[in-house]
C-alpha cells in the first residue's frame, strides 16, 4: 500500500497561492489521509513567463525545517523542490541544491525552448508529432546537462495541453525519443515518478503513460516514486489506488521514497 506522496505543492508555488494551500494545511490533509510521509516540492522555475516574484528560497527552507520538527510525531515531512528544467539555468539551480540540505529534487520540463505548453502558444503552427517530439528532445537535452536532480517529473506533461486528443500520442509513436530519455535516466542513477495529476486533467493514464512505465522496467529502471502533484490539499494522494495497481501490472513490487537525496524502497 502506498502511504507516501513524493510530489506536493503549497502556497510557496506560484500556481498554488491560496490560504487553503498553506504548508500547515497541506500537512494536516496528509495526516488526515493516513499518509506516513509527504514530500513538499514547491516550484523553482527560472524564466517562466507566469512567475513575476523571485522564489523565497531561504524562507521556504526554514519554514519547512520548522514544520518538520513540529509535525514529527504525526507525519514524516521531507523537504524537496521541483526544478523547472531549462538547460541554460542548470548552474543556478545547482547553487540552490548545494546550499540547502534537501531530501529530494524533482527535475521537470515545463518550459520547452522558453514556451510553456500550458499557455497554448507552444503548439501554434505545429503538428502533434512536431510538438511532442520537440518536448521529448528538449527533455533529453536537459538530462545531458549537469543539473542536479533525482527524479524526472511527469515525462509526458506536454500531452496534457496539446488538445490533439489522446489517439495521436503513444509510446510507440515516440519510442526512439522515449527510450533515449529512459536510458539516460537509468544510466545517471536517477528515477522517474508516476504522476496521477493526469487523471485530474481528464486523461485516461498517468504521467507517464503505462507503456512508458513498462518500458522503464524492461530497461532496468528500479527507482519510481508515487506523485499526486497536488496543488490543493484535497488532491494529496489522489488516485493512489489506481497508481498501485498500475505499478504492479508494470512489474514493480516496490516504490521509492527519498531521504537526504537517497532512495529507500517500500513494498507496494
Order of alpha helices (4+ residues) and beta strands (2+ residues): beta-alpha-beta-beta-alpha-beta-alpha-beta-beta-beta-alpha-beta-alpha-beta-alpha-alpha-beta-alpha-beta-beta
